[in-house]
Amino acid sequence: MLNLGTKLKAWHGHKKYPVVVLVMFVVSVSVALVLLFNKYEENPIPVPGLPPDRKWNRFESLVQFNPKREFRNGTDLIWQIPDSPEAVLFLAHGCSCRAVNFWDKSPKCPECVGLPEDRLLVLHALARKFAVLTISSVGECWTFGKERLIVEDIITWWVKRQNLGKLPLVALGASSGGYFVSAIANDLKFSSITLMIAEGLFIARTSKRTIHLPFLCTCQKIHIGNKK
Ligand SMILES: *[C@@H]1O[C@H](CO)[C@@H](O)[C@H](O)[C@H]1NC(C)=O
């Protein structure tokens, strides 16, 4: 009996001990957390380095954004022409995107967004002396009826107005924009086109016409011929 009593006591003692340790641990962690958060609130830890707006723009760029914007035929065009341009680049966005995505927000273009990859395309093109023209699709994606004629008309008009008609005209389109670029390449005289993650659509409008067009493509599919 005595033996059993001692065993029972010892067993209870051992069981209680970890409970006390656990309670103390939880209490000290809570106290530490409360102290820590109070400290953060009273005295926020300073972020080392520059404020975010300067942090992401601190690398001196070879070129600066200085775009012009105009509305025509129910859409907006945004462009920039470097000093002594050597070629013209038309950029066609993908579905759900807009011309404003290619340009950094600035007092001249408060609606501009400057998406990371899109803005880099423009900066690299400007640095290589391309005059860059961006146009927004009217709907979410590009369409191939009236819109195709309107955009062809805008590009032709714009190139002429800027006196850039003697320079090579090239285009780059992503997704729906790539498909669109391949479609307008049947009418406009591009020196070359680039299609990113897109389907290519090359239709000879008349059976007599042959199109010689260098193109770079990360293509999903290419249609060649008179297929609609
Ligand atoms: C685009 O707008 C201009 C000027 O308003 C007009 O002359 C031209 O016909 C329009 N183009 C198309 C394809 O509607």
The ligand as an ORCA input file, in Angstrom:
! r2SCAN-3c Opt
* xyz 0 1
  C     -10.039     58.511    -87.637
  O     -10.246     59.850    -87.261
  C      -9.898     60.785    -88.274
  C      -9.969     62.178    -87.668
  O     -11.098     62.326    -86.881
  C     -10.772     60.586    -89.484
  O     -10.437     61.499    -90.504
  C     -10.548     59.151    -89.981
  O     -11.415     58.880    -91.066
  C     -10.815     58.143    -88.880
  N     -10.411     56.831    -89.338
  C     -11.263     55.788    -89.389
  C     -10.703     54.516    -89.938
  O     -12.405     55.826    -88.985
*
